Amino acid sequence: MRIPSHPRASILALSPGFLTTVQDLGRDHCAHWGIPPSGAADPVSLRLGNLLVGNPQNAPALEMTLVGGSFRFERTSIIALAGSDLGATLDNEEIPAWQSARVKPGQTLRCGSMKSGARCYLCVAGGILVQPVLSSASTHLLAALGGISGRSLKAGDVLQCGAQRAGPSMKPRAVNRRVLEFFFRKGPIRVTAGPQGDLFSADSQLRFSASTYTVKEESDRMGLRLKGPALKRVVDRDTTTEGISLGAIQVPPDGEPIILFVEHPTTGGYPKIANVISADLHRVGQLRPRDETNFEFVKHEIAISLLKEQEYLLSPQRSLQPISR
């Protein structure tokens, strides 16, 4: 299909990829209206990508899932790919993730299938311009809210970008490898005890932290369904419907846990055995169907300490380094 040139456009979507949406850090102030936060499934990658191109960390970007898209640029810009490696090329030249790159008018970025992880962010200097909804650009697919008319990207979409804060003299930068190793460490996803943990037997709580679970195919941005040892309750009944937090791990009657994610319902009645700590939510966002994972309980004090360490590292001075040419 021939897509016409748009002189005023910043980016033309030649192909959308499997599921590409506009996301920022979400709208976490709307739960009392029944609206979940939405936002980037891997907020750490989004924030690092925005730092690479000189944006505020909350600037809207394109979140690509499992298979990336292809994009033609209509003006000189600075871009960065942050997240899973998807074998991207810029006019057939390899373009690595986790570093900034300059693109010229007419150049085409092509992204393939992700080699590891589930998501990668295309961050562009100035951010993707869309009409904010409830103070956020994030797309909530189920409610058709935000982003590009509340939907995923389509071939032929024209994307505008904002004014670039980073000037043409900005030198290329990369994320420090040690910072990446800290954020994307291997090992269990850390959780704190859930509000209904006492509804589960001691054997079930031990089984939860000692078992390996597989992410089911039907997982999505609403929640990650896990296949593994069933968790039995001491009393076989649901709790009173109450508010649900991002990362809550609820257990329905079949006993197989569900990690409630960025488009989760804001209330529910299934008991919650645990909650993913804030510092590990980005790792949940990189889980893909058939991936295996396990969990480790930590104290609230440890969870807070890890979050403080994460926030300390998320600054240009600590996370970025110049690229020598």
Buried (B, 14 or more C-beta within 10 A) or exposed (E): EEBEEBEEBBBBBBBBBEBBBBBBBBBBEBBEEEBBBBBBBBBBBBBBBBBBBBBEBBBBBBBBBBBBBBBBBBBEBBBBBBBBBBBBBBEEEEBEBBBBBBBEEEBBBBBBEBEEBBBBBBBBBBBBBBEEBBEBBBBBBEBEBBBBEBBBBEBBBBBBBBEBBBEEEBEBBBBBEEBBEBBBEEEBBBBBBBBBBBBBEEEBBEBBBEBEBBBBEEBBBBBBBBBBBEBBBEEEEBBEEEEBBBBBBBBBEEBBBBBBBBBBBBEBEBBBBBBBBBBBBBBBBBBBBEBEBBBBBBEEEBBBEBBEEBEEBBEEEEBBBEEEE
